Amino acid sequence: MDRQTFIDKLKGKLDELDSEFNQMQVKAEQASENVRHQWESRKLELKEKRAELQGKLDELRNDSSTRWEEVKDSAEKTWDSTKAGLKDIRDSLFK
């Protein structure tokens, strides 16, 4: 996969993350107080991961060096961790 294709793919993943985050926010607003409280603490984790992914995307866009493969690998690991966190939140709070 070339660099631009990966950048496009990562942008799509960020859009997917934003969409899922927004859906969970709506569900949390309609949930019990306990779920809302848990969501408030857990959503900070997601925001941090999203910011980390955005940083990787920005780095890929702005860094013309050949080390983009390192950034790509790091971004993929961050995405996997983020996706696992989303699943955990969805399964534990929004069954």
HELIX and SHEET records of a PDB file:
HELIX    1   1 ARG A    3  GLU A   29  1                                  27    
HELIX    2   2 GLU A   33  ASN A   62  1                                  30    
HELIX    3   3 TRP A   68  LEU A   93  1                                  26    
END                                                                             
